[in-house]
Amino acid sequence: MKYKKWSLEEKLEILCFSEELGIVETCRKYSFSTGTLYSWKKKHEKHGEAGLKVTYDTSSKELKQAEEENRILRKLLANKEIELEISRELLKKKFGTSDPRKI
């Protein structure tokens, strides 16, 4: 199940709406649990608007993409190094030297 990530403005609007209409009706309207609403309410009372700020990191998607690209590049580099080592060994067996400039 995919969860919605609520912005600060949406959370404040929902909290105001819950005071007018009630917790249960608000939760039904926005389709989330009462525990979530009580959690937001508690954070808002304790820390104000700063407690409701979005805490997830938007750059994590870019970071994961960069890490995946880095992993692929490392794999390609390792394959190239293996190919070079094999070609050196073949040259060494064929000509007695692994340095292609000496041939």
Backbone torsions as a table, in degrees:
resi	resn	phi	psi	omega
1	MET	NA	133.6	-179.4
2	LYS	-92.6	132.4	-178.2
3	TYR	-99.1	145.4	177.2
4	LYS	-83.8	141.4	175.5
5	LYS	-102.3	117.8	-174.5
6	TRP	-89.1	138.7	176.0
7	SER	-80.4	169.3	179.6
8	LEU	-60.7	-43.7	-179.2
9	GLU	-63.1	-42.1	179.3
10	GLU	-63.7	-41.8	179.5
11	LYS	-62.8	-43.7	179.3
12	LEU	-64.0	-40.7	178.9
13	GLU	-63.4	-42.6	179.8
14	ILE	-65.2	-40.9	178.5
15	LEU	-63.2	-41.6	177.4
16	CYS	-64.8	-41.4	179.4
17	PHE	-64.2	-36.0	-179.2
18	SER	-68.3	-30.8	177.3
19	GLU	-69.0	-34.4	-179.7
20	GLU	-77.6	-48.8	-169.9
21	LEU	-98.3	-26.8	-178.3
22	GLY	114.2	158.9	-175.1
23	ILE	-65.6	-50.3	-174.0
24	VAL	-63.6	-46.0	-179.8
25	GLU	-64.8	-38.7	178.4
26	THR	-63.6	-45.0	-179.9
27	CYS	-63.5	-37.9	177.3
28	ARG	-66.5	-42.4	-177.5
29	LYS	-64.3	-43.6	-176.3
30	TYR	-96.2	-0.4	175.4
31	SER	58.4	58.9	169.9
32	PHE	-146.7	170.7	-172.4
33	SER	-78.9	159.3	177.4
34	THR	-67.8	-29.3	178.0
35	GLY	-61.0	-39.0	178.0
36	THR	-63.2	-45.5	-178.8
37	LEU	-65.1	-42.2	177.4
38	TYR	-64.2	-35.9	177.7
39	SER	-64.1	-45.7	177.7
40	TRP	-61.7	-42.2	-178.9
41	LYS	-62.2	-43.8	179.9
42	LYS	-63.3	-45.1	178.7
43	LYS	-63.5	-39.3	-179.7
44	HIS	-66.5	-39.8	178.7
45	GLU	-68.7	-35.9	-176.4
46	LYS	-79.8	-45.6	-173.0
47	HIS	-117.5	-4.2	-177.0
48	GLY	76.6	-150.1	-178.4
49	GLU	-64.7	-28.6	-179.8
50	ALA	-63.5	-29.0	178.9
51	GLY	-72.2	-21.0	-178.2
52	LEU	-97.7	-2.2	-177.9
53	LYS	-60.9	150.6	-179.0
54	VAL	-66.3	127.8	-176.0
55	THR	-105.3	-11.5	-179.8
56	TYR	-75.6	152.2	-174.4
57	ASP	-97.0	122.6	-179.7
58	THR	-78.3	-20.4	-179.1
59	SER	-81.9	-6.6	-177.9
60	SER	-63.7	-32.0	178.0
61	LYS	-65.2	-42.9	178.8
62	GLU	-68.0	-36.8	178.4
63	LEU	-64.2	-44.3	178.2
64	LYS	-62.1	-40.1	178.7
65	GLN	-64.5	-41.9	178.9
66	ALA	-66.2	-39.4	178.0
67	GLU	-65.0	-39.4	178.1
68	GLU	-64.8	-43.2	177.5
69	GLU	-62.9	-40.8	178.3
70	ASN	-62.1	-41.8	178.8
71	ARG	-62.4	-42.8	179.7
72	ILE	-65.1	-43.3	-180.0
73	LEU	-64.6	-38.8	177.4
74	ARG	-63.6	-39.6	179.4
75	LYS	-65.2	-43.0	177.7
76	LEU	-63.1	-41.4	179.1
77	LEU	-64.1	-41.4	178.6
78	ALA	-63.4	-40.4	178.4
79	ASN	-64.2	-41.4	178.6
80	LYS	-64.0	-40.6	178.8
81	GLU	-64.1	-37.9	177.5
82	ILE	-65.4	-43.1	178.5
83	GLU	-61.6	-42.4	178.8
84	LEU	-64.3	-41.4	179.1
85	GLU	-63.4	-41.6	178.3
86	ILE	-64.0	-43.5	180.0
87	SER	-65.2	-36.7	176.6
88	ARG	-63.3	-43.3	179.1
89	GLU	-63.2	-40.4	178.6
90	LEU	-64.9	-41.8	177.6
91	LEU	-64.5	-38.4	-180.0
92	LYS	-63.3	-42.8	179.3
93	LYS	-68.8	-38.8	-175.2
94	LYS	-77.2	-45.6	-173.7
95	PHE	-112.3	-4.9	179.2
96	GLY	83.7	5.0	178.1
97	THR	-142.5	149.7	178.8
98	SER	-98.9	-3.3	-179.8
99	ASP	-94.2	113.0	-177.6
100	PRO	-66.3	-17.5	-179.8
101	ARG	-74.7	-20.5	-178.0
102	LYS	-85.3	-5.7	-177.2
103	ILE	-76.8	NA	NA
